[in-house]
Amino acid sequence: MNITVGNLCDQSGINSVINGFLKLRKQVFIEKMDWELISQDQIEYEQYDMITTTYVIAHEQGEVVGGARLVRTDTILPTTFGRTHYSYMIRDAYLGLLSGLPKELCYDEPPRDPKIWELTRFVVTDGARVGAAILEKVNEYLKEQGADSCLFLGPPAFMRMSKSMGYQPKPMGKIVANESGRFLAFSCDVV
């Protein structure tokens, strides 16, 4: 299995791997889980998928088998959708800017800090083996970037998986739910 880290500005051929990840997201989140997300052609893509977004993608023999999206928490999107200025998913949900996620996701206002990153859209097709490899690569990448911690948004099982891998996750709020399922925001130190 190969794990590629990069963004849409890379000229190293990663764009086809990112496209495969966006297709996988559509297959899992829209077609399988029936989330009401924006899709175009064969991909799921939203405001947090921008040229500065970093992707960590696992692939085997030309097929994407998992991935995650990373955004620095001091990011302000370069475009404005209407009058709303977005930053990153957990913060925007807390501020009530995302109608699909509950505002009660966090007890306190999420940070804006260049040493803190957010991981979302984590998806794997081959369970724990691929998930563990992606999270190890994420930790390695964030350490290289000088990050102190990473915020995660996902189902409660995601936090249990990080604990089983030796991380020490800290919940940022309670488990919340909507028509798409149950979610938990939590943070982990970069090790």
Salt bridges, closest charged atoms under 4 A:
GLU31 OE2 - LYS26 NZ 3.63
GLU44 OE1 - ARG25 NE 2.62
GLU44 OE1 - ARG121 NE 3.17
GLU46 OE2 - ARG69 NH2 2.77
GLU46 OE1 - ARG121 NH2 2.96
ASP49 OD2 - ARG25 NH2 2.63
ASP49 OD2 - ARG69 NH1 3.15
GLU60 OE2 - ARG129 NH2 3.41
ASP74 OD2 - ARG72 NH2 2.65
GLU109 OE2 - ARG91 NH2 2.82
ASP126 OD2 - ARG129 NH2 2.68
GLU140 OE2 - LYS137 NZ 3.28
ASP189 OD1 - LYS170 NZ 3.52
